[in-house]
Amino acid sequence: MEELITLKELLHQGKVAEALVIVEELEEMSKSDKLNKIFSYGIILLVHLIKQVAEQRSTKSWETSIFNSVKQIQ
């Protein structure tokens, strides 16, 4: 949130080049956050798929978790 306040101040001051640096940093943070979420959903997906194979059964909650994980990854 602090970055957005700084960005706003820089834009009001006409310091576009410095504002663009902050925008690039925010983009990188956003990409990193997305990758972390994909990784987390991937772990959940693999755990439930492994449980299905290992136990040779499935539960409604596993099916829901698998469906939700795939949807979030997409």
mmCIF file of the N, C-alpha and C atoms, coordinates in Angstrom:
data_MODEL
# 
_entry.id   MODEL 
# 
loop_
_atom_site.group_PDB 
_atom_site.id 
_atom_site.type_symbol 
_atom_site.label_atom_id 
_atom_site.label_alt_id 
_atom_site.label_comp_id 
_atom_site.label_asym_id 
_atom_site.label_entity_id 
_atom_site.label_seq_id 
_atom_site.pdbx_PDB_ins_code 
_atom_site.Cartn_x 
_atom_site.Cartn_y 
_atom_site.Cartn_z 
_atom_site.occupancy 
_atom_site.B_iso_or_equiv 
_atom_site.pdbx_formal_charge 
_atom_site.auth_seq_id 
_atom_site.auth_comp_id 
_atom_site.auth_asym_id 
_atom_site.auth_atom_id 
_atom_site.pdbx_PDB_model_num 
ATOM 1   N N  . MET A 1 1  ? 0.820   -1.185  0.000   1.00 0.00 ? 1  MET A N  1 
ATOM 2   C CA . MET A 1 1  ? 0.000   0.000   0.000   1.00 0.00 ? 1  MET A CA 1 
ATOM 3   C C  . MET A 1 1  ? 0.865   1.249   0.000   1.00 0.00 ? 1  MET A C  1 
ATOM 4   N N  . GLU A 1 2  ? 1.990   1.174   0.677   1.00 0.00 ? 2  GLU A N  1 
ATOM 5   C CA . GLU A 1 2  ? 2.906   2.303   0.730   1.00 0.00 ? 2  GLU A CA 1 
ATOM 6   C C  . GLU A 1 2  ? 3.404   2.674   -0.671  1.00 0.00 ? 2  GLU A C  1 
ATOM 7   N N  . GLU A 1 3  ? 3.618   1.636   -1.494  1.00 0.00 ? 3  GLU A N  1 
ATOM 8   C CA . GLU A 1 3  ? 4.091   1.879   -2.855  1.00 0.00 ? 3  GLU A CA 1 
ATOM 9   C C  . GLU A 1 3  ? 3.078   2.687   -3.665  1.00 0.00 ? 3  GLU A C  1 
ATOM 10  N N  . LEU A 1 4  ? 1.797   2.423   -3.460  1.00 0.00 ? 4  LEU A N  1 
ATOM 11  C CA . LEU A 1 4  ? 0.766   3.154   -4.195  1.00 0.00 ? 4  LEU A CA 1 
ATOM 12  C C  . LEU A 1 4  ? 0.724   4.621   -3.785  1.00 0.00 ? 4  LEU A C  1 
ATOM 13  N N  . ILE A 1 5  ? 0.922   4.886   -2.514  1.00 0.00 ? 5  ILE A N  1 
ATOM 14  C CA . ILE A 1 5  ? 0.951   6.275   -2.041  1.00 0.00 ? 5  ILE A CA 1 
ATOM 15  C C  . ILE A 1 5  ? 2.148   7.003   -2.642  1.00 0.00 ? 5  ILE A C  1 
ATOM 16  N N  . THR A 1 6  ? 3.304   6.346   -2.620  1.00 0.00 ? 6  THR A N  1 
ATOM 17  C CA . THR A 1 6  ? 4.503   6.927   -3.208  1.00 0.00 ? 6  THR A CA 1 
ATOM 18  C C  . THR A 1 6  ? 4.307   7.156   -4.698  1.00 0.00 ? 6  THR A C  1 
ATOM 19  N N  . LEU A 1 7  ? 3.713   6.194   -5.372  1.00 0.00 ? 7  LEU A N  1 
ATOM 20  C CA . LEU A 1 7  ? 3.450   6.319   -6.798  1.00 0.00 ? 7  LEU A CA 1 
ATOM 21  C C  . LEU A 1 7  ? 2.568   7.532   -7.088  1.00 0.00 ? 7  LEU A C  1 
ATOM 22  N N  . LYS A 1 8  ? 1.534   7.684   -6.314  1.00 0.00 ? 8  LYS A N  1 
ATOM 23  C CA . LYS A 1 8  ? 0.613   8.816   -6.488  1.00 0.00 ? 8  LYS A CA 1 
ATOM 24  C C  . LYS A 1 8  ? 1.343   10.145  -6.288  1.00 0.00 ? 8  LYS A C  1 
ATOM 25  N N  . GLU A 1 9  ? 2.169   10.206  -5.247  1.00 0.00 ? 9  GLU A N  1 
ATOM 26  C CA . GLU A 1 9  ? 2.927   11.431  -4.976  1.00 0.00 ? 9  GLU A CA 1 
ATOM 27  C C  . GLU A 1 9  ? 3.882   11.750  -6.118  1.00 0.00 ? 9  GLU A C  1 
ATOM 28  N N  . LEU A 1 10 ? 4.580   10.744  -6.617  1.00 0.00 ? 10 LEU A N  1 
ATOM 29  C CA . LEU A 1 10 ? 5.518   10.964  -7.719  1.00 0.00 ? 10 LEU A CA 1 
ATOM 30  C C  . LEU A 1 10 ? 4.800   11.458  -8.970  1.00 0.00 ? 10 LEU A C  1 
ATOM 31  N N  . LEU A 1 11 ? 3.638   10.897  -9.235  1.00 0.00 ? 11 LEU A N  1 
ATOM 32  C CA . LEU A 1 11 ? 2.880   11.329  -10.411 1.00 0.00 ? 11 LEU A CA 1 
ATOM 33  C C  . LEU A 1 11 ? 2.396   12.765  -10.254 1.00 0.00 ? 11 LEU A C  1 
ATOM 34  N N  . HIS A 1 12 ? 1.966   13.141  -9.053  1.00 0.00 ? 12 HIS A N  1 
ATOM 35  C CA . HIS A 1 12 ? 1.537   14.515  -8.798  1.00 0.00 ? 12 HIS A CA 1 
ATOM 36  C C  . HIS A 1 12 ? 2.698   15.500  -8.965  1.00 0.00 ? 12 HIS A C  1 
ATOM 37  N N  . GLN A 1 13 ? 3.902   15.011  -8.652  1.00 0.00 ? 13 GLN A N  1 
ATOM 38  C CA . GLN A 1 13 ? 5.096   15.857  -8.770  1.00 0.00 ? 13 GLN A CA 1 
ATOM 39  C C  . GLN A 1 13 ? 5.657   15.859  -10.191 1.00 0.00 ? 13 GLN A C  1 
ATOM 40  N N  . GLY A 1 14 ? 5.077   15.051  -11.063 1.00 0.00 ? 14 GLY A N  1 
ATOM 41  C CA . GLY A 1 14 ? 5.548   14.984  -12.444 1.00 0.00 ? 14 GLY A CA 1 
ATOM 42  C C  . GLY A 1 14 ? 6.800   14.146  -12.630 1.00 0.00 ? 14 GLY A C  1 
ATOM 43  N N  . LYS A 1 15 ? 7.138   13.333  -11.671 1.00 0.00 ? 15 LYS A N  1 
ATOM 44  C CA . LYS A 1 15 ? 8.326   12.478  -11.739 1.00 0.00 ? 15 LYS A CA 1 
ATOM 45  C C  . LYS A 1 15 ? 7.940   11.125  -12.352 1.00 0.00 ? 15 LYS A C  1 
ATOM 46  N N  . VAL A 1 16 ? 7.707   11.142  -13.640 1.00 0.00 ? 16 VAL A N  1 
ATOM 47  C CA . VAL A 1 16 ? 7.199   9.966   -14.344 1.00 0.00 ? 16 VAL A CA 1 
ATOM 48  C C  . VAL A 1 16 ? 8.208   8.831   -14.346 1.00 0.00 ? 16 VAL A C  1 
ATOM 49  N N  . ALA A 1 17 ? 9.478   9.122   -14.582 1.00 0.00 ? 17 ALA A N  1 
ATOM 50  C CA . ALA A 1 17 ? 10.502  8.067   -14.638 1.00 0.00 ? 17 ALA A CA 1 
ATOM 51  C C  . ALA A 1 17 ? 10.585  7.306   -13.316 1.00 0.00 ? 17 ALA A C  1 
ATOM 52  N N  . GLU A 1 18 ? 10.555  8.048   -12.209 1.00 0.00 ? 18 GLU A N  1 
ATOM 53  C CA . GLU A 1 18 ? 10.608  7.400   -10.896 1.00 0.00 ? 18 GLU A CA 1 
ATOM 54  C C  . GLU A 1 18 ? 9.323   6.611   -10.631 1.00 0.00 ? 18 GLU A C  1 
ATOM 55  N N  . ALA A 1 19 ? 8.205   7.122   -11.097 1.00 0.00 ? 19 ALA A N  1 
ATOM 56  C CA . ALA A 1 19 ? 6.928   6.424   -10.936 1.00 0.00 ? 19 ALA A CA 1 
ATOM 57  C C  . ALA A 1 19 ? 6.940   5.108   -11.711 1.00 0.00 ? 19 ALA A C  1 
ATOM 58  N N  . LEU A 1 20 ? 7.535   5.118   -12.899 1.00 0.00 ? 20 LEU A N  1 
ATOM 59  C CA . LEU A 1 20 ? 7.603   3.895   -13.707 1.00 0.00 ? 20 LEU A CA 1 
ATOM 60  C C  . LEU A 1 20 ? 8.437   2.813   -13.033 1.00 0.00 ? 20 LEU A C  1 
ATOM 61  N N  . VAL A 1 21 ? 9.451   3.203   -12.305 1.00 0.00 ? 21 VAL A N  1 
ATOM 62  C CA . VAL A 1 21 ? 10.263  2.235   -11.559 1.00 0.00 ? 21 VAL A CA 1 
ATOM 63  C C  . VAL A 1 21 ? 9.388   1.514   -10.528 1.00 0.00 ? 21 VAL A C  1 
ATOM 64  N N  . ILE A 1 22 ? 8.560   2.270   -9.840  1.00 0.00 ? 22 ILE A N  1 
ATOM 65  C CA . ILE A 1 22 ? 7.665   1.666   -8.840  1.00 0.00 ? 22 ILE A CA 1 
ATOM 66  C C  . ILE A 1 22 ? 6.647   0.757   -9.515  1.00 0.00 ? 22 ILE A C  1 
ATOM 67  N N  . VAL A 1 23 ? 6.130   1.174   -10.669 1.00 0.00 ? 23 VAL A N  1 
ATOM 68  C CA . VAL A 1 23 ? 5.169   0.343   -11.410 1.00 0.00 ? 23 VAL A CA 1 
ATOM 69  C C  . VAL A 1 23 ? 5.810   -0.988  -11.791 1.00 0.00 ? 23 VAL A C  1 
ATOM 70  N N  . GLU A 1 24 ? 7.058   -0.946  -12.256 1.00 0.00 ? 24 GLU A N  1 
ATOM 71  C CA . GLU A 1 24 ? 7.763   -2.185  -12.615 1.00 0.00 ? 24 GLU A CA 1 
ATOM 72  C C  . GLU A 1 24 ? 7.951   -3.092  -11.398 1.00 0.00 ? 24 GLU A C  1 
ATOM 73  N N  . GLU A 1 25 ? 8.266   -2.493  -10.253 1.00 0.00 ? 25 GLU A N  1 
ATOM 74  C CA . GLU A 1 25 ? 8.418   -3.281  -9.028  1.00 0.00 ? 25 GLU A CA 1 
ATOM 75  C C  . GLU A 1 25 ? 7.097   -3.943  -8.641  1.00 0.00 ? 25 GLU A C  1 
ATOM 76  N N  . LEU A 1 26 ? 6.000   -3.203  -8.778  1.00 0.00 ? 26 LEU A N  1 
ATOM 77  C CA . LEU A 1 26 ? 4.677   -3.752  -8.453  1.00 0.00 ? 26 LEU A CA 1 
ATOM 78  C C  . LEU A 1 26 ? 4.321   -4.891  -9.410  1.00 0.00 ? 26 LEU A C  1 
ATOM 79  N N  . GLU A 1 27 ? 4.690   -4.756  -10.685 1.00 0.00 ? 27 GLU A N  1 
ATOM 80  C CA . GLU A 1 27 ? 4.427   -5.827  -11.648 1.00 0.00 ? 27 GLU A CA 1 
ATOM 81  C C  . GLU A 1 27 ? 5.178   -7.094  -11.271 1.00 0.00 ? 27 GLU A C  1 
ATOM 82  N N  . GLU A 1 28 ? 6.447   -6.946  -10.858 1.00 0.00 ? 28 GLU A N  1 
ATOM 83  C CA . GLU A 1 28 ? 7.238   -8.103  -10.448 1.00 0.00 ? 28 GLU A CA 1 
ATOM 84  C C  . GLU A 1 28 ? 6.651   -8.767  -9.217  1.00 0.00 ? 28 GLU A C  1 
ATOM 85  N N  . MET A 1 29 ? 6.193   -7.968  -8.262  1.00 0.00 ? 29 MET A N  1 
ATOM 86  C CA . MET A 1 29 ? 5.571   -8.519  -7.062  1.00 0.00 ? 29 MET A CA 1 
ATOM 87  C C  . MET A 1 29 ? 4.307   -9.289  -7.429  1.00 0.00 ? 29 MET A C  1 
ATOM 88  N N  . SER A 1 30 ? 3.547   -8.762  -8.366  1.00 0.00 ? 30 SER A N  1 
ATOM 89  C CA . SER A 1 30 ? 2.313   -9.408  -8.800  1.00 0.00 ? 30 SER A CA 1 
ATOM 90  C C  . SER A 1 30 ? 2.618   -10.747 -9.466  1.00 0.00 ? 30 SER A C  1 
ATOM 91  N N  . LYS A 1 31 ? 3.643   -10.782 -10.318 1.00 0.00 ? 31 LYS A N  1 
ATOM 92  C CA . LYS A 1 31 ? 4.028   -12.027 -10.990 1.00 0.00 ? 31 LYS A CA 1 
ATOM 93  C C  . LYS A 1 31 ? 4.481   -13.066 -9.966  1.00 0.00 ? 31 LYS A C  1 
ATOM 94  N N  . SER A 1 32 ? 5.262   -12.628 -8.999  1.00 0.00 ? 32 SER A N  1 
ATOM 95  C CA . SER A 1 32 ? 5.755   -13.539 -7.966  1.00 0.00 ? 32 SER A CA 1 
ATOM 96  C C  . SER A 1 32 ? 4.595   -14.106 -7.152  1.00 0.00 ? 32 SER A C  1 
ATOM 97  N N  . ASP A 1 33 ? 3.636   -13.257 -6.826  1.00 0.00 ? 33 ASP A N  1 
ATOM 98  C CA . ASP A 1 33 ? 2.463   -13.693 -6.070  1.00 0.00 ? 33 ASP A CA 1 
ATOM 99  C C  . ASP A 1 33 ? 1.664   -14.731 -6.853  1.00 0.00 ? 33 ASP A C  1 
ATOM 100 N N  . LYS A 1 34 ? 1.498   -14.501 -8.152  1.00 0.00 ? 34 LYS A N  1 
ATOM 101 C CA . LYS A 1 34 ? 0.764   -15.448 -8.990  1.00 0.00 ? 34 LYS A CA 1 
ATOM 102 C C  . LYS A 1 34 ? 1.479   -16.792 -9.040  1.00 0.00 ? 34 LYS A C  1 
ATOM 103 N N  . LEU A 1 35 ? 2.801   -16.765 -9.189  1.00 0.00 ? 35 LEU A N  1 
ATOM 104 C CA . LEU A 1 35 ? 3.564   -18.019 -9.234  1.00 0.00 ? 35 LEU A CA 1 
ATOM 105 C C  . LEU A 1 35 ? 3.460   -18.777 -7.915  1.00 0.00 ? 35 LEU A C  1 
ATOM 106 N N  . ASN A 1 36 ? 3.494   -18.050 -6.804  1.00 0.00 ? 36 ASN A N  1 
ATOM 107 C CA . ASN A 1 36 ? 3.357   -18.697 -5.494  1.00 0.00 ? 36 ASN A CA 1 
ATOM 108 C C  . ASN A 1 36 ? 1.993   -19.362 -5.345  1.00 0.00 ? 36 ASN A C  1 
ATOM 109 N N  . LYS A 1 37 ? 0.948   -18.698 -5.825  1.00 0.00 ? 37 LYS A N  1 
ATOM 110 C CA . LYS A 1 37 ? -0.399  -19.271 -5.738  1.00 0.00 ? 37 LYS A CA 1 
ATOM 111 C C  . LYS A 1 37 ? -0.506  -20.514 -6.609  1.00 0.00 ? 37 LYS A C  1 
ATOM 112 N N  . ILE A 1 38 ? 0.045   -20.461 -7.827  1.00 0.00 ? 38 ILE A N  1 
ATOM 113 C CA . ILE A 1 38 ? 0.015   -21.627 -8.717  1.00 0.00 ? 38 ILE A CA 1 
ATOM 114 C C  . ILE A 1 38 ? 0.752   -22.787 -8.059  1.00 0.00 ? 38 ILE A C  1 
ATOM 115 N N  . PHE A 1 39 ? 1.903   -22.510 -7.471  1.00 0.00 ? 39 PHE A N  1 
ATOM 116 C CA . PHE A 1 39 ? 2.679   -23.550 -6.795  1.00 0.00 ? 39 PHE A CA 1 
ATOM 117 C C  . PHE A 1 39 ? 1.877   -24.171 -5.654  1.00 0.00 ? 39 PHE A C  1 
ATOM 118 N N  . SER A 1 40 ? 1.226   -23.329 -4.853  1.00 0.00 ? 40 SER A N  1 
ATOM 119 C CA . SER A 1 40 ? 0.439   -23.832 -3.719  1.00 0.00 ? 40 SER A CA 1 
ATOM 120 C C  . SER A 1 40 ? -0.716  -24.720 -4.179  1.00 0.00 ? 40 SER A C  1 
ATOM 121 N N  . TYR A 1 41 ? -1.444  -24.267 -5.210  1.00 0.00 ? 41 TYR A N  1 
ATOM 122 C CA . TYR A 1 41 ? -2.546  -25.080 -5.731  1.00 0.00 ? 41 TYR A CA 1 
ATOM 123 C C  . TYR A 1 41 ? -2.014  -26.364 -6.372  1.00 0.00 ? 41 TYR A C  1 
ATOM 124 N N  . GLY A 1 42 ? -0.838  -26.297 -6.964  1.00 0.00 ? 42 GLY A N  1 
ATOM 125 C CA . GLY A 1 42 ? -0.227  -27.494 -7.543  1.00 0.00 ? 42 GLY A CA 1 
ATOM 126 C C  . GLY A 1 42 ? 0.078   -28.534 -6.479  1.00 0.00 ? 42 GLY A C  1 
ATOM 127 N N  . ILE A 1 43 ? 0.565   -28.091 -5.338  1.00 0.00 ? 43 ILE A N  1 
ATOM 128 C CA . ILE A 1 43 ? 0.854   -29.003 -4.217  1.00 0.00 ? 43 ILE A CA 1 
ATOM 129 C C  . ILE A 1 43 ? -0.428  -29.675 -3.742  1.00 0.00 ? 43 ILE A C  1 
ATOM 130 N N  . ILE A 1 44 ? -1.475  -28.878 -3.555  1.00 0.00 ? 44 ILE A N  1 
ATOM 131 C CA . ILE A 1 44 ? -2.766  -29.429 -3.107  1.00 0.00 ? 44 ILE A CA 1 
ATOM 132 C C  . ILE A 1 44 ? -3.273  -30.450 -4.118  1.00 0.00 ? 44 ILE A C  1 
ATOM 133 N N  . LEU A 1 45 ? -3.184  -30.106 -5.386  1.00 0.00 ? 45 LEU A N  1 
ATOM 134 C CA . LEU A 1 45 ? -3.633  -31.007 -6.443  1.00 0.00 ? 45 LEU A CA 1 
ATOM 135 C C  . LEU A 1 45 ? -2.865  -32.324 -6.403  1.00 0.00 ? 45 LEU A C  1 
ATOM 136 N N  . LEU A 1 46 ? -1.554  -32.256 -6.324  1.00 0.00 ? 46 LEU A N  1 
ATOM 137 C CA . LEU A 1 46 ? -0.740  -33.472 -6.293  1.00 0.00 ? 46 LEU A CA 1 
ATOM 138 C C  . LEU A 1 46 ? -1.026  -34.334 -5.063  1.00 0.00 ? 46 LEU A C  1 
ATOM 139 N N  . VAL A 1 47 ? -1.202  -33.705 -3.917  1.00 0.00 ? 47 VAL A N  1 
ATOM 140 C CA . VAL A 1 47 ? -1.477  -34.466 -2.689  1.00 0.00 ? 47 VAL A CA 1 
ATOM 141 C C  . VAL A 1 47 ? -2.753  -35.282 -2.843  1.00 0.00 ? 47 VAL A C  1 
ATOM 142 N N  . HIS A 1 48 ? -3.797  -34.672 -3.370  1.00 0.00 ? 48 HIS A N  1 
ATOM 143 C CA . HIS A 1 48 ? -5.068  -35.388 -3.496  1.00 0.00 ? 48 HIS A CA 1 
ATOM 144 C C  . HIS A 1 48 ? -5.023  -36.435 -4.602  1.00 0.00 ? 48 HIS A C  1 
ATOM 145 N N  . LEU A 1 49 ? -4.302  -36.161 -5.674  1.00 0.00 ? 49 LEU A N  1 
ATOM 146 C CA . LEU A 1 49 ? -4.158  -37.170 -6.722  1.00 0.00 ? 49 LEU A CA 1 
ATOM 147 C C  . LEU A 1 49 ? -3.355  -38.369 -6.209  1.00 0.00 ? 49 LEU A C  1 
ATOM 148 N N  . ILE A 1 50 ? -2.312  -38.105 -5.446  1.00 0.00 ? 50 ILE A N  1 
ATOM 149 C CA . ILE A 1 50 ? -1.514  -39.191 -4.865  1.00 0.00 ? 50 ILE A CA 1 
ATOM 150 C C  . ILE A 1 50 ? -2.354  -40.002 -3.880  1.00 0.00 ? 50 ILE A C  1 
ATOM 151 N N  . LYS A 1 51 ? -3.169  -39.328 -3.065  1.00 0.00 ? 51 LYS A N  1 
ATOM 152 C CA . LYS A 1 51 ? -4.045  -40.036 -2.126  1.00 0.00 ? 51 LYS A CA 1 
ATOM 153 C C  . LYS A 1 51 ? -5.007  -40.960 -2.879  1.00 0.00 ? 51 LYS A C  1 
ATOM 154 N N  . GLN A 1 52 ? -5.566  -40.460 -3.986  1.00 0.00 ? 52 GLN A N  1 
ATOM 155 C CA . GLN A 1 52 ? -6.499  -41.285 -4.761  1.00 0.00 ? 52 GLN A CA 1 
ATOM 156 C C  . GLN A 1 52 ? -5.820  -42.560 -5.250  1.00 0.00 ? 52 GLN A C  1 
ATOM 157 N N  . VAL A 1 53 ? -4.610  -42.428 -5.774  1.00 0.00 ? 53 VAL A N  1 
ATOM 158 C CA . VAL A 1 53 ? -3.902  -43.599 -6.302  1.00 0.00 ? 53 VAL A CA 1 
ATOM 159 C C  . VAL A 1 53 ? -3.470  -44.528 -5.169  1.00 0.00 ? 53 VAL A C  1 
ATOM 160 N N  . ALA A 1 54 ? -2.915  -43.963 -4.112  1.00 0.00 ? 54 ALA A N  1 
ATOM 161 C CA . ALA A 1 54 ? -2.393  -44.777 -3.009  1.00 0.00 ? 54 ALA A CA 1 
ATOM 162 C C  . ALA A 1 54 ? -3.499  -45.533 -2.280  1.00 0.00 ? 54 ALA A C  1 
ATOM 163 N N  . GLU A 1 55 ? -4.626  -44.868 -2.079  1.00 0.00 ? 55 GLU A N  1 
ATOM 164 C CA . GLU A 1 55 ? -5.713  -45.492 -1.333  1.00 0.00 ? 55 GLU A CA 1 
ATOM 165 C C  . GLU A 1 55 ? -6.747  -46.161 -2.235  1.00 0.00 ? 55 GLU A C  1 
ATOM 166 N N  . GLN A 1 56 ? -6.580  -45.995 -3.528  1.00 0.00 ? 56 GLN A N  1 
ATOM 167 C CA . GLN A 1 56 ? -7.477  -46.579 -4.529  1.00 0.00 ? 56 GLN A CA 1 
ATOM 168 C C  . GLN A 1 56 ? -8.943  -46.254 -4.220  1.00 0.00 ? 56 GLN A C  1 
ATOM 169 N N  . ARG A 1 57 ? -9.157  -45.022 -3.813  1.00 0.00 ? 57 ARG A N  1 
ATOM 170 C CA . ARG A 1 57 ? -10.514 -44.535 -3.569  1.00 0.00 ? 57 ARG A CA 1 
ATOM 171 C C  . ARG A 1 57 ? -10.488 -43.020 -3.675  1.00 0.00 ? 57 ARG A C  1 
ATOM 172 N N  . SER A 1 58 ? -11.652 -42.429 -3.584  1.00 0.00 ? 58 SER A N  1 
ATOM 173 C CA . SER A 1 58 ? -11.756 -40.981 -3.613  1.00 0.00 ? 58 SER A CA 1 
ATOM 174 C C  . SER A 1 58 ? -12.883 -40.536 -2.680  1.00 0.00 ? 58 SER A C  1 
ATOM 175 N N  . THR A 1 59 ? -12.811 -39.297 -2.273  1.00 0.00 ? 59 THR A N  1 
ATOM 176 C CA . THR A 1 59 ? -13.884 -38.736 -1.449  1.00 0.00 ? 59 THR A CA 1 
ATOM 177 C C  . THR A 1 59 ? -14.414 -37.485 -2.134  1.00 0.00 ? 59 THR A C  1 
ATOM 178 N N  . LYS A 1 60 ? -15.568 -37.069 -1.716  1.00 0.00 ? 60 LYS A N  1 
ATOM 179 C CA . LYS A 1 60 ? -16.172 -35.859 -2.277  1.00 0.00 ? 60 LYS A CA 1 
ATOM 180 C C  . LYS A 1 60 ? -15.268 -34.648 -2.033  1.00 0.00 ? 60 LYS A C  1 
ATOM 181 N N  . SER A 1 61 ? -14.678 -34.568 -0.852  1.00 0.00 ? 61 SER A N  1 
ATOM 182 C CA . SER A 1 61 ? -13.819 -33.418 -0.541  1.00 0.00 ? 61 SER A CA 1 
ATOM 183 C C  . SER A 1 61 ? -12.561 -33.422 -1.408  1.00 0.00 ? 61 SER A C  1 
ATOM 184 N N  . TRP A 1 62 ? -12.001 -34.615 -1.685  1.00 0.00 ? 62 TRP A N  1 
ATOM 185 C CA . TRP A 1 62 ? -10.836 -34.679 -2.567  1.00 0.00 ? 62 TRP A CA 1 
ATOM 186 C C  . TRP A 1 62 ? -11.208 -34.239 -3.974  1.00 0.00 ? 62 TRP A C  1 
ATOM 187 N N  . GLU A 1 63 ? -12.358 -34.731 -4.451  1.00 0.00 ? 63 GLU A N  1 
ATOM 188 C CA . GLU A 1 63 ? -12.818 -34.364 -5.791  1.00 0.00 ? 63 GLU A CA 1 
ATOM 189 C C  . GLU A 1 63 ? -13.023 -32.850 -5.897  1.00 0.00 ? 63 GLU A C  1 
ATOM 190 N N  . THR A 1 64 ? -13.619 -32.278 -4.863  1.00 0.00 ? 64 THR A N  1 
ATOM 191 C CA . THR A 1 64 ? -13.846 -30.833 -4.855  1.00 0.00 ? 64 THR A CA 1 
ATOM 192 C C  . THR A 1 64 ? -12.520 -30.081 -4.825  1.00 0.00 ? 64 THR A C  1 
ATOM 193 N N  . SER A 1 65 ? -11.600 -30.551 -4.011  1.00 0.00 ? 65 SER A N  1 
ATOM 194 C CA . SER A 1 65 ? -10.293 -29.911 -3.905  1.00 0.00 ? 65 SER A CA 1 
ATOM 195 C C  . SER A 1 65 ? -9.534  -29.985 -5.230  1.00 0.00 ? 65 SER A C  1 
ATOM 196 N N  . ILE A 1 66 ? -9.591  -31.143 -5.884  1.00 0.00 ? 66 ILE A N  1 
ATOM 197 C CA . ILE A 1 66 ? -8.933  -31.312 -7.184  1.00 0.00 ? 66 ILE A CA 1 
ATOM 198 C C  . ILE A 1 66 ? -9.555  -30.362 -8.203  1.00 0.00 ? 66 ILE A C  1 
ATOM 199 N N  . PHE A 1 67 ? -10.872 -30.316 -8.248  1.00 0.00 ? 67 PHE A N  1 
ATOM 200 C CA . PHE A 1 67 ? -11.571 -29.436 -9.183  1.00 0.00 ? 67 PHE A CA 1 
ATOM 201 C C  . PHE A 1 67 ? -11.195 -27.971 -8.934  1.00 0.00 ? 67 PHE A C  1 
ATOM 202 N N  . ASN A 1 68 ? -11.242 -27.559 -7.672  1.00 0.00 ? 68 ASN A N  1 
ATOM 203 C CA . ASN A 1 68 ? -10.923 -26.172 -7.324  1.00 0.00 ? 68 ASN A CA 1 
ATOM 204 C C  . ASN A 1 68 ? -9.465  -25.825 -7.632  1.00 0.00 ? 68 ASN A C  1 
ATOM 205 N N  . SER A 1 69 ? -8.562  -26.741 -7.363  1.00 0.00 ? 69 SER A N  1 
ATOM 206 C CA . SER A 1 69 ? -7.139  -26.492 -7.639  1.00 0.00 ? 69 SER A CA 1 
ATOM 207 C C  . SER A 1 69 ? -6.888  -26.320 -9.127  1.00 0.00 ? 69 SER A C  1 
ATOM 208 N N  . VAL A 1 70 ? -7.475  -27.199 -9.929  1.00 0.00 ? 70 VAL A N  1 
ATOM 209 C CA . VAL A 1 70 ? -7.315  -27.093 -11.384 1.00 0.00 ? 70 VAL A CA 1 
ATOM 210 C C  . VAL A 1 70 ? -7.890  -25.780 -11.884 1.00 0.00 ? 70 VAL A C  1 
ATOM 211 N N  . LYS A 1 71 ? -9.041  -25.419 -11.385 1.00 0.00 ? 71 LYS A N  1 
ATOM 212 C CA . LYS A 1 71 ? -9.687  -24.167 -11.801 1.00 0.00 ? 71 LYS A CA 1 
ATOM 213 C C  . LYS A 1 71 ? -8.811  -22.962 -11.426 1.00 0.00 ? 71 LYS A C  1 
ATOM 214 N N  . GLN A 1 72 ? -8.262  -22.943 -10.233 1.00 0.00 ? 72 GLN A N  1 
ATOM 215 C CA . GLN A 1 72 ? -7.421  -21.827 -9.803  1.00 0.00 ? 72 GLN A CA 1 
ATOM 216 C C  . GLN A 1 72 ? -6.109  -21.751 -10.590 1.00 0.00 ? 72 GLN A C  1 
ATOM 217 N N  . ILE A 1 73 ? -5.543  -22.904 -10.918 1.00 0.00 ? 73 ILE A N  1 
ATOM 218 C CA . ILE A 1 73 ? -4.305  -22.930 -11.700 1.00 0.00 ? 73 ILE A CA 1 
ATOM 219 C C  . ILE A 1 73 ? -4.562  -22.387 -13.113 1.00 0.00 ? 73 ILE A C  1 
ATOM 220 N N  . GLN A 1 74 ? -5.708  -22.760 -13.684 1.00 0.00 ? 74 GLN A N  1 
ATOM 221 C CA . GLN A 1 74 ? -6.035  -22.262 -15.023 1.00 0.00 ? 74 GLN A CA 1 
ATOM 222 C C  . GLN A 1 74 ? -6.201  -20.760 -14.996 1.00 0.00 ? 74 GLN A C  1 
# 
